[in-house]
Amino acid sequence: MPPKVEYELTDLGRSLITPLTLLADWAFENRPTMEQARLAYDKEHGGPAK
């Protein structure tokens, strides 16, 4: 049987769950606006950076 390792978040790590969830929710809700802003910027500045 191969060795088994189980990982678990610390209390400090668990304290990040709520803020990261809020950030992910914000990004999902604002994605269309961010995409429009990126397209407008690219149009004004000659396309996406390479």
Secondary structure, 3 states (H helix, E strand, C coil): CCCCCCCCCCHHHHCCHHHHHHHHHHHHHHHHHHHHHHHHHHHHCCCCCC
